[in-house]
Amino acid sequence: MTDHSLTHFLAAGADTDTDPAETAEWREALRSLVAAEGPARARFILDELAAMARSPQVGWSPELVTPYVNSIPVERQPAFPGDLAIEEKLASLMRWNALAMVARANAAYGDLGGHIASYASAADLFEVGFNHFFRARQDSESPAGNEPRPGAPSGERPRGGSDPREGGERGMTSPASAGDLVFFQPHSAPGVYARAFLEGYLTEADLAHYRQELTAPAAGARGLSSYPHPWLMPDFWQFPTGSMGLGPISSIYHARFMRYLTHRGLLDCNARKVWGVFGDGEMDEPESMSALTLASREKLDNLVWVVNCNLQRLDGPVRGNGRIVDELEKLFRGAGWNVIKLLWGSDWDGLFARDTTGALTRAFAHTVDGQMQTFAAKDGRFNRDTFFGQNEELRRLAQGMSDEQIDRLKRGGHDLVKIHAAYAAAAAHAGQPTVILAHTKKGYGMGSAGQGKMTTHSQKKLDEAALIEFRNRFNLPLSDAQATQLAFFKPAPDSAEMRYLHDRRAELGGYLPRRRCDAPALPVPALAAYAAFATAAAGKEMSTTMAFVRLLGNLLKDPALGPRIVPIVADEARTFGMANLFRQVGIYSSVGQHYEPEDIGSVLSYREALDGQILEEGISEAGAIASWTAAGTSYSVHGVPMLPFYIYYSMFGFQRVGDAIWAAADQRVRGFLLGATSGRTTLGGEGLQHQDGSSHLVAATIPNCKAYDPAFAGELAVIVDHGMREMLVEQRDVFYYITLMNENYAQPDLPEGVAADVVRGCYRFGSWPAEGKATAAGYTASPGVTLLGSGAILTEVIGAAQRLAALGVASEVFSVTSWSELARDGMGREAAKGAEGGQPFLTQQLAAAKGPVIAASDYVRAVPESVRAFVPAGRPYVTLGTDGFGRSDTRAALRGFFGVDAQNIAAAALRALKA
Ligand SMILES: Cc1ncc(C[n+]2csc(CCOP(=O)(O)OP(=O)(O)O)c2C)c(N)n1
């Protein structure tokens, strides 16, 4: 470090200095120490002083914020390894095609939406990644020249050669082949499409159908989804990021899951990285922040975040009266991350070099982001007058620069050389995750039409003058007519730019992003091998949670499937009786176990291990669901199928982290969610925050979620078995939500031949003929009633059937295992129209039963209401449920209160018969 650069790090507190001469002496002492003995010795002395200064007597604690300058000084900047001129040209073309794509869609259909300004600020950050850092899976596609069209509509498997990463079967595979994971800022999707266009993956017609998946096929094109959606573009996008905050937390847990795969000997991920480009506004989301310490605790140096600090979000400045970079620097540094500030471009280097008094740093220290945004929005003249005009020192620095030059002074996030230096340092950093705080301008290059404007986020069009200005600004090879008509531009295949683009990707293993799903199938053992205790329970008392835990324990012992199972808990393993698994398969810990657990002698002793299998996420449902998503998409992200079972308090699932589950569904997750202690009345004593009466309602809205509320262990076993086969053998992109209860009751044998009906949503459980000794006049003559029940309320329904029988009313009882599957079946048949669709399954099942149909569950009435249309015509349908807030009381009291106990169900049946 030179004498000179130390100047920029002077504290800006001159006004509170009571003895400037003494201060100057101390400064001078440090300067001469650095000059005479070098920075290492200076650091040692400072550490010594700091240790003394931290004593209570002095009470000093270090300021976590450093001055508003680049973390990497010019002298430590590596030489740029690429062709700067070509990369700048390419970046300009990406910008143009992205802009044209959005503006065209908007011109054709004003309501389509789209964003220009976000990518305009992030383009260079993406491009340096694409040209130098983001490694693809090496077998992705031939990176030579224009590729053939991807012929894979939604749901079909994309092309691909043999998968070299069948790591589980063949031992750990070569790290270089597996590639990096890249999370893209969602509103920058047009830029990623623009690159795929130049790379030959998308056609001009595809770009012309941005945000038009439905209308595109008629024009022989594929529509491009608004944001990264694997569900909509399954061969392209890997990670859905459209809901702010979910990309950041997901990237952390994916990085940790890669460590898990490596430590468990399933896949060598050591050379792979997770890159995430996120917004500075996005950092406000609680999810963005909630796992920062996990990343540093786990020393995830395979993780690099690039936070695009364009200082703006949607409505306005992220921190108008403060500085988001400072705030994030403190946060990340405090959380244990390596922080790299990438604030100023190369053309500032000369200014800093000439600034011998630290005037620039002092000026930045007094400039808040709202003002910085104004500087971005205004021209060179304004910046000369307002920023450099603040004092004589700054004025002198700007002397000799034209207004145009001042206008073009780049922020760090727009300078390919500086970005490269930051990325290289991040990639090489060991022992910590890295965040790069990249200072950019929102709407960069959109000129007076959009750069730095308050309204720029949603700007979707530019007038002719602005388009010409943009063309000129980026030296685009477009005529006036081409520019104003928003013509897409692609250089000739043999041009230097195109050759360079393909060469760079070839060097990095192929193209990105690409989503794969060609993992091998996993064998599932026969049901009888692991679940006979449940299907032939012979009246044994247990809860469905206990049955599940036993079933999981058995599956974990299967030699082929067992190692691929990922049990996940959020500090509730003991609640669900899973403590035996601690010993059986261990809790994953990247450092093993550095302590002797208190319960070491016990059979259930707490065991953490490097190859532990359970992911114990602590009290973070957001973290646990992110882990579940990482494991459940491993088949696609890593080519290694895994089977996660995440078990939690059902109330803290769809209600708490519903959006993350929705994103996991978009990412085509495969796995099981187990909503335990479920139901509004089954969990006695807990009150309204814990008692779940709605998760099935939300689960039903997720198209690839199959939700079940089984009453008995045998039903549960059949459902889990079917789910495993669907996900692991047939490899369908579905996931299962199963509610479990903590109520102990006698578990009957699963009746013969009902397994298929259990999976479809309901089966006939039994009938209770009238006992003929009824006193209530009229009921003996009735044709009887049909009772439907699910989950724990089925036992109440059976109780109601017994009461009714005693009153002389016959009934047939159906166990509904899935209201949502019944509803889906019915709606599917409606959609198929008429005879072709056939009768809904529920209609068929109830056809032979008689009388009014009474349905009860431990959920809100809307759940059983969802099948009303499929109850046979002419039969009254009465639903009972648990609408309203829960109460802290006994199970029996709660069921009475909500009207879902045997007595109330029987009463409802009698009322229906009378009606
Ligand atoms: C959970 C969620 N809330 C709100 C939005 C709407 N939204 C989309 S972009 C955006 C602003 C993003 O700002 P920033 O993260 O700073 O990114 P920039 O576009 O400025 O680079 C908002 C609020 C969203 N997509 N997700």
PDBQT file of the ligand as one rigid body, heavy atoms in Angstrom, charges set to zero:
ROOT
HETATM    1  C1  LIG A1001     -41.509 -10.692  -2.779  1.00  0.00    +0.000 C 
HETATM    2  C2  LIG A1001     -41.582  -9.620  -3.816  1.00  0.00    +0.000 A 
HETATM    3  N1  LIG A1001     -42.056  -8.416  -3.485  1.00  0.00    +0.000 NA
HETATM    4  C3  LIG A1001     -42.150  -7.450  -4.428  1.00  0.00    +0.000 A 
HETATM    5  C4  LIG A1001     -41.778  -7.677  -5.712  1.00  0.00    +0.000 A 
HETATM    6  C5  LIG A1001     -41.965  -6.595  -6.745  1.00  0.00    +0.000 C 
HETATM    7  N2  LIG A1001     -40.694  -6.049  -7.197  1.00  0.00    +0.000 N 
HETATM    8  C6  LIG A1001     -40.128  -6.474  -8.287  1.00  0.00    +0.000 A 
HETATM    9  S1  LIG A1001     -38.690  -5.758  -8.623  1.00  0.00    +0.000 SA
HETATM   10  C7  LIG A1001     -38.799  -4.784  -7.273  1.00  0.00    +0.000 A 
HETATM   11  C8  LIG A1001     -37.713  -3.822  -6.999  1.00  0.00    +0.000 C 
HETATM   12  C9  LIG A1001     -36.385  -4.493  -7.080  1.00  0.00    +0.000 C 
HETATM   13  O1  LIG A1001     -35.393  -3.643  -6.662  1.00  0.00    +0.000 OA
HETATM   14  P1  LIG A1001     -33.911  -4.121  -6.539  1.00  0.00    +0.000 P 
HETATM   15  O2  LIG A1001     -33.844  -5.394  -5.795  1.00  0.00    +0.000 OA
HETATM   16  O3  LIG A1001     -33.128  -3.005  -6.009  1.00  0.00    +0.000 OA
HETATM   17  O4  LIG A1001     -33.511  -4.486  -8.027  1.00  0.00    +0.000 OA
HETATM   18  P2  LIG A1001     -33.217  -3.527  -9.280  1.00  0.00    +0.000 P 
HETATM   19  O5  LIG A1001     -34.294  -3.846 -10.263  1.00  0.00    +0.000 OA
HETATM   20  O6  LIG A1001     -33.259  -2.135  -8.799  1.00  0.00    +0.000 OA
HETATM   21  O7  LIG A1001     -31.871  -3.924  -9.759  1.00  0.00    +0.000 OA
HETATM   22  C10 LIG A1001     -39.968  -5.061  -6.586  1.00  0.00    +0.000 A 
HETATM   23  C11 LIG A1001     -40.400  -4.401  -5.356  1.00  0.00    +0.000 C 
HETATM   24  C12 LIG A1001     -41.283  -8.970  -6.024  1.00  0.00    +0.000 A 
HETATM   25  N3  LIG A1001     -40.904  -9.308  -7.241  1.00  0.00    +0.000 N 
HETATM   26  N4  LIG A1001     -41.164  -9.904  -5.046  1.00  0.00    +0.000 NA
ENDROOT
TORSDOF 0
